[in-house]
């Protein structure tokens, strides 16, 4: 829905009024939120879906799988805290970089539609 709404609002870019601008920004933010959730869900930590890709190729009784099941959510929490600290201290966020890479093809597609 955000993809279609964003592209439709983009067609009326020359005729922006407050309502069109609101919907343009709304759909743009919804699109970015969807991309962020998509990338976050593909992280290879136990509670997330990205772990299912890893578990297909890993042996079920390996040390990695045991560690992932026992400490996967804690590792995810630590990774998010470290990412936030990196952003505050250095201005670099690994998660934002991953989102930008994942959204690049779709953003280029938007450029063709508008």
QUIURPE-V863678 format. One record per pair of residues at least 12 apart in sequence whose ideal C-beta (glycine too) atoms are under 6 Angstrom apart, sorted by sequence separation. I is the first residue (numbers start at 0). GAP is how many residues later the second one is. If there is no record, write none. Layout:
{{I,GAP} {I,GAP}}
This chain:
{{82,12} {8,14} {8,15} {8,18} {5,21} {4,22} {5,22} {45,22} {45,23} {1,25} {5,25} {45,26} {46,26} {44,27} {1,28} {1,29} {44,30} {44,31} {1,32} {38,59} {38,60} {35,63} {38,63} {34,64} {34,67} {34,68} {9,104} {6,106}}
